Amino acid sequence: MAGEAFRKTYEFCAREGLKTGVTQERVDGGRMGSGGPSEAMSIAQGSLKAAIGHHEIVGVVVSVCGHGMSFREISAKTGDPRVSLLTLLRIGLDNLAMHYQITARPRHSA
């Protein structure tokens, strides 16, 4: 469920980042006339990356859930063993599940 939620958000961010044309008025509070993604979209993308964790985890989650790549393709590209990629994906999806409030954060005992 977390992977599907991330994919929807990822695709939305990708579409918003690719829009072109001059906008006379922005409702989302973004920069006018900058030609790039709005400030709100940049914040959304940054918060997702912060929710996932380390940049290597982000890379695996984006590759699998965002780009639809297989572990074999990622392994050939990075040189990492598939079992490590699976572990990174699990960590990333667990973090996303907590971010999207699909599962509760673990409680720490004192």
C-alpha positions as CSV (number, residue, x, y, z in Angstrom):
1,M,0.0,0.0,0.0
2,A,2.9,2.4,0.8
3,G,4.5,1.7,-2.6
4,E,1.3,2.4,-4.4
5,A,0.7,5.6,-2.4
6,F,4.3,6.7,-3.2
7,R,3.9,5.9,-6.9
8,K,0.8,8.1,-7.1
9,T,2.6,10.9,-5.3
10,Y,5.7,10.4,-7.4
11,E,3.7,10.5,-10.7
12,F,1.9,13.6,-9.5
13,C,5.2,15.3,-8.7
14,A,6.7,14.3,-12.0
15,R,3.7,15.6,-13.9
16,E,3.7,18.9,-12.1
17,G,7.5,19.3,-12.6
18,L,7.0,18.8,-16.4
19,K,4.3,21.4,-17.0
20,T,5.3,24.2,-19.2
21,G,3.9,27.5,-20.2
22,V,3.4,30.8,-18.6
23,T,0.9,31.0,-15.8
24,Q,-0.7,34.3,-15.0
25,E,-2.0,33.2,-11.6
26,R,-0.9,30.4,-9.2
27,V,-3.2,29.1,-6.6
28,D,-0.6,26.8,-4.9
29,G,1.7,29.6,-3.8
30,G,4.4,28.7,-6.2
31,R,6.9,31.0,-7.9
32,M,5.4,32.9,-10.9
33,G,7.2,32.8,-14.1
34,S,10.1,30.7,-12.9
35,G,9.6,27.9,-15.4
36,G,10.5,25.3,-12.8
37,P,8.4,23.4,-10.3
38,S,6.5,25.4,-7.7
39,E,7.9,25.9,-4.3
40,A,5.1,23.8,-2.9
41,M,6.0,20.9,-5.2
42,S,9.7,21.1,-4.2
43,I,8.7,21.0,-0.6
44,A,6.4,17.9,-1.3
45,Q,9.2,16.1,-3.1
46,G,11.7,17.0,-0.3
47,S,9.3,15.8,2.4
48,L,8.9,12.4,0.7
49,K,12.6,12.0,0.4
50,A,12.9,12.9,4.1
51,A,10.2,10.3,5.0
52,I,12.0,7.5,3.1
53,G,15.4,8.0,4.7
54,H,19.0,7.6,3.3
55,H,19.7,8.5,-0.3
56,E,20.4,4.9,-1.2
57,I,17.0,3.9,0.2
58,V,15.4,6.8,-1.8
59,G,17.2,5.6,-4.9
60,V,15.8,2.0,-4.6
61,V,12.3,3.1,-3.8
62,V,12.2,5.6,-6.6
63,S,13.7,3.1,-9.1
64,V,11.2,0.3,-8.1
65,C,8.0,2.3,-7.2
66,G,8.6,5.4,-9.4
67,H,10.2,4.0,-12.5
68,G,9.1,0.4,-12.3
69,M,12.6,-1.1,-12.6
70,S,13.3,-4.6,-11.6
71,F,16.0,-5.6,-9.0
72,R,18.0,-7.1,-11.8
73,E,18.0,-3.8,-13.7
74,I,19.0,-1.8,-10.5
75,S,21.6,-4.4,-9.6
76,A,23.2,-4.2,-13.1
77,K,23.2,-0.4,-12.8
78,T,24.6,0.0,-9.3
79,G,26.5,-3.3,-8.8
80,D,24.6,-4.0,-5.5
81,P,23.4,-7.5,-4.8
82,R,19.7,-8.0,-5.2
83,V,19.2,-9.1,-1.6
84,S,20.6,-5.7,-0.4
85,L,18.3,-3.9,-2.7
86,L,15.4,-5.8,-1.3
87,T,16.4,-4.9,2.2
88,L,16.7,-1.2,1.2
89,L,13.2,-1.4,-0.4
90,R,11.7,-2.9,2.7
91,I,13.1,-0.2,4.9
92,G,11.9,2.5,2.5
93,L,8.4,1.1,2.3
94,D,8.2,0.7,6.1
95,N,9.2,4.4,6.4
96,L,6.6,5.3,3.8
97,A,3.9,3.3,5.5
98,M,4.6,5.3,8.7
99,H,4.7,8.6,6.6
100,Y,1.3,7.8,5.0
101,Q,0.0,6.6,8.4
102,I,-0.7,3.1,7.0
103,T,1.1,1.7,10.1
104,A,1.7,3.3,13.4
105,R,5.2,4.4,14.5
106,P,6.8,1.9,17.0
107,R,6.6,3.0,20.6
108,H,9.9,3.2,22.5
109,S,9.8,1.8,26.0
110,A,11.5,3.8,28.7
